[in-house]
Amino acid sequence: MSYSFENVKVLVIGDVMLDRYWWGTVNRISPEAPVPVVSLDDTTMACGGAGNVGANIAGLGAEAWLVGITGDDAEAALLPPAISSAGIARHHLIPIRGRRTTLKNRIVAHNQQMIRLDQETSTEITSAEAEPIAELVCRLIEEAHIVVLSDYAKGFLTPAFTENVIAHAVSKGKTVLVDPKGSDYSKYRGATILTPNQREAADACGLDPGSENVADLSAERLVRELELEALLITQGEMGMTLYERGVDPVSLKASARKVYNVTGAGDTAIATMAVALGSGLTFLESAQLANTTAGLVIENVGTTAITLDMLHSRDGAGYTQVGR
């Protein structure tokens, strides 16, 4: 099938981070300690978190706009080139004094991640820091078709900021998708759809993630209490389940043929939902497409954004759809 999302404009607001990969090979154990010695072959960088959501939106041919914060450090300067190379059309990165840019360093040898080294500041931004960003976001919402909040609990999407953004977007008739974090989802009330994984949904409801029917119980409560139109719970190798208000749940089996790395699969899922809904597909059609794209990216090593070429290469996947 062929797809066209080129006329869909998606505004992504959230925690932007830098994914840096050190690729190498292992041929011996260190004489200093019982650890492998990695011989470095290559270094690559990609935008992660909300940046990866934007990269997936751009990869699908839609127009991605990105708003996030950085630290006032050297790593902040590495993000714009990574964002531009991902095809994100417009980005606004606001440096916050005293913060550290979120950075994830991964060492990978023979297609296996060996260790990850992180740096970040996760304290919440102040109301004074949030105010000018909120004004910028409100202006961008006027032009966008779809709004995505990508929350990685790094201190940007504070309750007050998030509530204000959702309220403004809804008042303008925009569809709002949220990839949530934390145990208190009240700040997301009024959004159109949330895309937590099963453990996150259970935690938000105070339920045991391993209990019977936990996805159904979590979904019923979250849709009702947060006044959502729908909820998409991702379930790893089991696939995902779509819950629409007033409609029976639909379970979608995982489509991955082989799994190398689940990093970024949630980003791909919400990005696909965003562009699909923006082009006029239903919740179910969008979820089916998201299930396909998430399955494709976990077949790759490292942070990988979906592309239309990857999607078109999967036999029997998707719907023919012209853009908005």
N, C-alpha and C positions, 0 to 999 in steps of 0.2 A: 504494500500500500504506500501511497505518497502522502506527505504531510506538508502543510504550509502554515506557520505561525508568525510570519514575518511582520504582520500588522499589530501584533499584541505587544503592549508596553507594560512591563512588570517592574514595580518599584520594590526593591528588597531593602529592608531596614534590619540591622542586627549586628551581631558580634563577628567582625572580620578578623581573620587570623592568617598567618603565613605558615604554610606547610613546606618544610625543607627536607629533602631526602638526600641522604648519603648512600650511594649504591656501591657495593663492593663484593669481594670474594673472600672466602675463608679457606686457608690451606694449612693452618697450624694453630696450636694452642699456645698462649703466652707462657713464657717461663716465669713470669712475675706473679701470675695468679691463674687459677683454672678457668680462664675465659678465652674465647676465640679471638684471634687477631684478624681484623678486617683490613684488607688491602683496598684502599679507596680507588674506585674507577671513575665515578661521575657524581656530580651534584646537580639536583634540579629543585626548582621552587614552584609552588602553585598557591593560589589564594584559597584559603580554607574557610570553614564556617559559613557565614553569610556570603562571603566571596565565592565559595564553591556553589552555593545556590544560584548566584548570578551567572557563574560560568556555565552551569547546566542550562539555564534559561537561554543564554546566548548560543550554546551548542545546538539547541533545538530550533534556532533561527529566529527567536523572538528578540525584542529589544529589552535589554536588562539595564536598570538603573540601580545603583548601590549607594547606600548611606551607612556609614559606620564611624567608629572612633579608633584612634591609634594612640600609642604613647608618644613621648617626645624624645625618642631614642633613634639610634642608627637603623634599627630594623624597620622602622616606619617607612624609610625611604625605599625599602625593597618591595613594598606592597604595590605602589602604582604600576610599575612595569609588569608585575604578575597579573594584575587586574586587566590591564590593557591587552596583554597577550591572550587573555581568556576571552576576549571579544566583548567585554562589558562596555556598553555604549557610553554611559555617563557614570561617574563616581564622585562622591563627596566624602572624603576621609577627614575627620576633624581631630586634630591632635589635642590631647589633654595633658596639661603639664603635670609631671610627677608620676605618670603611668608608664607601664611597660607594654609595648606592643605584644599581643598574644602570638607566640611562636612555638611551633611543634617541630622538633628535630627528630627525624627517624633514620635509624641505621638499618639498611636492608642488605642482606647477602643471600644469594641463591634464591631469590623471590620470597625470603622469609624475613619479617621484621624482627630484629634482634633486641632493640631498645628504643625508647622514645624519651627525649629530654625536652621539657616544657619550660617556658617562661611566660608570665602573665601577671596582670593586676586585675583582680576580680571584685574589688570594692566598687560599690555603686557610685556613679557620677552624681554630682550635686545638682540641685534644682537650677542653680545659676548656670552650670555647664549644659544642662539639658535644654534650657529655654530657647537659645538661638537655633539649636538643632531641630527642635520641634517646629519652629517657624519655617525652617527650610523644608522639612518633611511635609508640612501642610501645603506648601506651594507646589511641591512635586506631586502630591496626591491628586491635585486638580487635573494634571495631565495624564496620569497613569490609568490603565484599565484595571489592573489587579495590584493588590498590596500584599506583600509577604513579610512576616516578622520571623526572623531566624534567631531564636534565643538560645544561647549557649551558656547562660548564667555567668557572663564575664563582667557584669555591672553596667552595661549600656541600657538595656531595656528594663528600667526601673518600673515599679508599679504605676506611679503617676504618669510617667512618660508613655508607657504602653497603653494605659487606659485612655489618655488623651488622643493618641494616634488612632486607635481603633474607633473611638467615638467620632472623630473627624472624618475618617474614611467612610464609615457607615452613613454619616450624614450626607455624604456626597454620592451615595449609592454604589460604593466600590465593594467588590468582593475581597475579603480579608482572610488570608491563610496564615496559620501560626504553627511553627515547629516549637513546641513548648519545652520548658525545663523547670525543675524545682518541684516541690510538693504542694505549692499553693497556686492553683490556676485561676484564681479569682480575677487577676488583672487582665485575663484574656476574654472576660465576659463580653458577649456581643459580637465576637468574631464570627466569620462564616463557617470555617472548618479548622479543626486542629489535627495534627498528624503525629501524635506521640507513638513511641513503641509500647509494647504491652507492659513492660515493667514500669515505665514512666506513668502510664495511665493508672496502673494499680497503685503506685505510690501516691499519686495525686488524690486518690480516693481512700487511702489508708487501708488498702487490701493486700493480702498476701499474693505476690505475683505468681506463685505456683498453685494457687487454689483453683478449684473447679469453676469453670465459666467466668473466670476473672475478667476476661475481655468484655463479655456481654454486660456484666454487672457494672464495670467501670464506664463503659460507653453510655449505658442508660442514664447513669447519674450525671456524667459530664455534659451530655447533650441537653439534659433538662436544666441543670443548675447554671450552666454557662450560656444558655439560650442560643445554642449552636444550630446551624442548619444540618451539619453533618460532622462526623468524626471518622478519620481513617487511622486505624491502629495497625502499625507494622509489626510483624511477628517473625522476623528473621527468616530462617529456612522454611518456616511454615507458610510464608507469604504475607498477606495482609487482609484485614476485614473492614468493609465499609459499613458504617452505620449512618443512615439518613433518618431525619425526624419523620416519624409516621410510616416508615418503610422497613420491611424485613431486612436484617443484616445479610450482606453478601460476602462470602469468603473467597479469596482469590489465591490459588496455589502459587508458590514461588516458581519463577520461570528460569532461574539460573541453572545452567548445565554443569558448571563447576564453580566453586567458590574459592577465590584467592584472598580477598580482602573486603570486609564489609564497610570500610571507611568511606563515608560520604554517601552511602546508599539512601539515607534519610534525606539528605540534601537533594539528591536526584529525584526522589519521590515527590517532595513538595514543589520542586521546580516544574516537574512535569504536570502535576495537578494545576499549577498556576497557569501555565501557557495553554493547557487544554481547556480549562474553564474559561479562560480569556477568549478562546476562539469559538466558544459556543457549545462545547461538549457538555454532557450531563455529568453529575458526580460519578455515576457508575462507569461511564465511558472513560472519564479522566482517570479514575482509580485503576481501571484495567490497563491503561497506557502506562501509568506510573509503576504498576507491578512489573510490566515488561522492561521498562528502562532501568529500574532498580536492579532487576536480575542481570541486566547486561553489564552494569558498571562493577558489580562484585566479581565478575569474571576477570577483572584486570588487577594488576598489582599497583598499589599506591592510589593516591587521590586521582580519580578519573571522572571527567565530566562527560555526560552523554552527548552524542552528536546525532544529527539526522542520518548520517551515513550508517552509524551503528544500528539505529532503529530500523532503517530500511533493509538492512541485511538480515534481520530476523524474520524468517518465513512465518507468514500467518499472523503477524502482530499488527494490531491497531486498526485505525479507521482513516478513510480518506476525508480530509477536512481542509477547506480553504480558510484563509485567515479572516480575522474580524472585519 
